[in-house]
C-alpha cells in the first residue's frame, strides 16, 4: 500500500494520539506522525490544533521531515498567525545551515508564508541568502524577494532589495540571472514603476547568460529584452544578429497533453520568443532591404512550428496571424504550407483558413480558391461553411480575383447543399456591397433556394438583397411576404431587416401590394413587438412616411451605400502593437491585451481604484435607511429550520446568539459610520437534505439546511448540520461537483464530531473558477450547487440553491463608456424585457442601494426629475468574466410600473437575472398589455428627461406628446391624408396623437394633468424637453 495507508485512518481521538506521537522522543515515530498529519490535512481534516507540536518538529536535520513541516506551516500560517511567529527562529537558523538545500528550503518557505507581521523578522536572513555562496540559494532568494513584494512593496524598496536584484543581473550563474529577471518583471508589473534596468550593459549581460540558461529561463530573458529600446538602427541590427541564432535553436520542452502522454515539443518556445524580439527591433531598422531579408529569415522557423503537435500548431497559427498582419511579406510564398490535412483537428483547420485568406494574393488566388472549394464539400459542416465564407472574404480583399471567387460560389450553389447555400447568401451580400451592379446575375440562383434558409444570418442577408434589388427580382414582393408569416418567431435582427426592406420596397414602388407589406410590418413592429429598439425604429419610419415627402425619405433610406472592406481577420492597430509584444503568451492567443486578461497588473488596479473613488464620492447617507430596511427582512432559513432538531436547542441557540451578536455589532457600526462598505445580503437557508433522505449507500441520519452568500465580503456556504441518527458522525469532508461557475470549497471548515441529537452551524468559504464544468448554467432558476458531505456513516448528496449575485465580482468592473460599448454590442436582439409592478413604491436611490448589495453597480441615471420617471443602468461582471447589463425604467404612474431590460451575450443568464431583480425589488409581473405600454412610453420619457447642468439657465420650448387613445383620431387622419396616396387599412394607435407646446419646463402639475387626460382617453402622456439655449 505504501503511503496510501496514511489516508485511510478515521479513528476517534486521532488528534490526541497524533499530539502524543509528535512529542515522542523516537524520531521514526515522530516522522510517521508528521506524515499522518500531512495526510489528514490533504484530505481536508482540520489539524490546526497541532500547530505548536508540528512546529517543534522543525528542529531536525532530516530534509524530508523539514519539507513536511514547512508544508504544514505554509498551509496553516494564515489561520494561526500568532503561532506561525514561533517558527521565525527556526527559519533564521535554517538559513545558516551548512546544507544549501536546507537554506534554500527555508528561504522558499519564508516567501510562501504571506504574513506581514512575520516579514520584518525574515528580512535579514533573506538579505544574507541573496549573497550566499551557493547559486541555488541565491536564485531561490531572488524569487522570495518578489513574494515579499506582494506583501509589503514599500518595505522591500526601503530595505534596498530592488538594488540587490539589479546586482543579481550580473551574477555569474545564469539561473540566478533569470530568476532576478523574473522577480523584477513581476514587481514592475504589480507596481507600475520601472524596476527592470534595460541599458546596454544589462542587455549585454542578459544575452551572455542566454546561451547557458534552461529553455524556460531563455524565454524569460528574451521577454525582458523585448522591453529594450535601441537608440538607433545600428544597435537594433546588432540585437537582431545576436538573437537570430535562437531561430534555429532546438528546445526540448516537455508538454503534458490531455491524454496523459508526454510529447516532446521542439523549438516552439524559443522560436516565438526570439521572433518577438526581432519584430520589436525591426521597428528601428531604416533599411528596406534589411527588413525584407529579416522577414525571409523568419519564414522557415514559423513553417517548422506547423509540423509539431496540434496544440503547438494552434499557438503558432494564432501568432502567425499577428505577424502576417504586421509584416505580410514574412510568409508571402508559403501559402501551401497552410493547406489543411485530413487529420488536422478542427480548431487547427479553422485557423489555417484564416491564414490562407490573409496570404491570398493575385499570384496564388487560383490555387487557394480551388482548395477552398474542395473544403466546402467536406462532411464537417462547420469547416465547410468557414471555407465558403473564406472565398467571400478573398473576393472582398482582391478586386482582381472577385470573378474567380464569384464563379466558385456559383459552382457551390449548384450543389444545392443547404449549409453551402446559406453561407453563399451571406458572402454574396457583402460582394454586392463591395461591387455594386457587377454580379447581380447571381441573385436569381440565390432566390431559387429561398426555402432552405434557416440560419438568422442567412435570412438577414437574403432580406437585405430583396430590399436592395426588388427591381431585379421578378416576385420580390411575394418572396418578402413569405418572411412576414413568421415575423414574431424570427430574431430581432431579422425583424429589423424586414422592417427596413419593407420601407425600401414601398419607397421604390408605391403599389398597393407594397403598401400592404409596409402597413403589416409597421403595425407588427409598433403594436406587438416587445423590443424597444424595433418599436422606436417602427415609429420613426411611420412618422417619416406620414410627413408626405417621399423623395426626402428616399434620400435617407435608399441612399447609395459606401463600399465595404473586410477587416474581420484584422486586429485593431493599437491592440496589434501590444499583442506583438506578447507573442508566445496567452494574450497573443486570445487577442486580448494583458491588462484586460490578467488581474493584478498596475493598470488593472488603477482602474479598480478609480471605480472605488467614484463610488465613494456619492453621498451614501441617503441610502442607509433603504439598505437597513432591506436587511431587516427576516431570514427564511429561520422559518425553514426551526424544527431541524428539537433536541439540540443549546447548540442551535448558541450559534444563533453569535449570529445575533455579529449582526447587532454590524448595525451599530453602520449607525456610527454611515459611509462604510455596503452590508451583505442575508443568506437564506433551505432544507437541502431531510433526515429521512438516504445517502449513497442507503444510510440516513444527516439533515442539512444550507444556503450560499457573502459574510463580511467573503463568499461562503452556510450550513446547519444535524445528526438525527444513533451514532456520532465523524470524519466530515465536503466536496462540490463541477459547475458552470467553478464554485469549490476553499477550506473544509467542517466539524470533527457531531453527537446524536445535536446540530452545528458551519461556514465553508467558496472559491469560483476551480471546478468548472465547461457547460452553461441551466436556463431557469434557481441555480443549484451539487454538494456531497462525507461522514463515517455514508456519503450524502444534496443540491444547494443560490442566486446569480453570488458569482458577481464584488468590485465594479464596468464604467459608463464600457457599459455603452457593451450595450451597443449586445444589440436589441439580445435584450429581454419584462414589465412588473413593485409591492411598494420605488425611487432611484432605493433601487441603487438594494442592487448594490447584490454587486450590481450603478453606471448611470437618465431622466430623473424631482421624483419623476427615470432609467437606471447597472452592470455586473461575473467571476468567469461574463457580463450582464441591466436597464430599469421606473415610471411615475399610479400604480407604479417597472420595466426590466436585460442584455447579455450569454442567454442562459437572462432568466436568472430577471429572477434576481424581481426578488431584490419585490416585483410582480405586470399584464402583457401593460408591458407594451411601459416599454414604449416610459422608456422614451426617461431617456428624454435630461437634467440641466449646474449653474446654467434654460430658455426653450418643451413638448408634451400623447400616445394612444381615440380622442385624437382626427389629427392622425389629417397627417395620413398628406402622405401622397399612402393608405393604411387600420389606424395606428401608438403614434403621435396630440402635441402641446409649452414655454420652459413642464411643471409636475402640468404633467400630472396631461397624464390624467391621456389615461382617460386610453393613452399615455410623455414629457419631451426642447432644445436648450444654455446661458451662464
Buried (B, 14 or more C-beta within 10 A) or exposed (E): EEEEEBEEBBEEEBBEBBBEBBBEEEEEBBBBBBBBBBBBBEBBBBBBBBBEBBBBBBEBEBEEBBBBBBBBBBBBBEEBBEBBBBBBEBBBBBBEBEEBBBBBBBBBBBBBBBBEEBBEBBBEBBBBBBEBEBBBBBBBBBBBBBBBBBBBBEBBBEBEBBEBBBEBBBBEBBBBBBBBBBBBBBBBBBBEEEBBEBEEEBBEBBBEBBEBBEBEBBBBBBBBBBBBEBEEBEBBBBBBEBBBEBBBBEBEBEBEEEEEEEEEBBBBBBBBBBBBBBBBBBEBBEEEEBBEEBBBBBBEBBBBBBEBBBBBBBBBBBBBBBBBBBBEEBBBEBBEBBBBEEEBEEEBBBBBBBBBBBBBBEEBBEBBBEBBBEBBEBEEEEBBBBBBBBBBBBBBBBEEBBEBBBBBBBEBBEEEBBBBBBBBBBBBBBBBBBBBEBBBEBBEBBBEBBEBBEBBBBBBBBBBBBBBBBEBBEEBBEBBBEBBEEBEEBBBBBBBBBBBBBBBBBBBBBEEBBBBBBBBBBBBBBBEBBBBBBBBBBBEBBEBBBEBEBEEBEEEBBEEEEEEEBEEBEBEEEBBBBBBBBBBBEBBBEBBBBBBBBEEBBEBBEBBEEBEEEBEEBEBEBBBEBBBEBBEEEBBBBEBBEEBBEBBEEBBEEBEEEBEEEBEEBBEEBEEEBEEEBBBBBBBBBBBBBBEBEBEEEBBBBBBBBBBBBBEEEBBBBBBBBBBBEEBBBBBBBBBBBBBBBBBBBBBBBBBBBEBBBBBBBEBBBBBBBBBEEEEBEEEBBBBBBBBBBBBBBBBBBBBBBBBBBBBBBBBBBBEEBBBEBBEEBBBBBBBBBBBBBEEEBBBBBBBBBBBBBBBBBBBBBBBBEEBBBBBBBBBBBBBEBBBBBBBBBBBBEEBBBBBBBBBBBEBBBBBBBBBBBBBBBBEBBEEEBBBBBBBBBBBBBBBBEEEEEEEEBEBEBBBBBBBBEBBEEBBEEBBEEBEEBEBEEEBBBBBBBEBEBEEBBEEEBBBBBBEBBBEBEBBBBBBBBEBEEEE
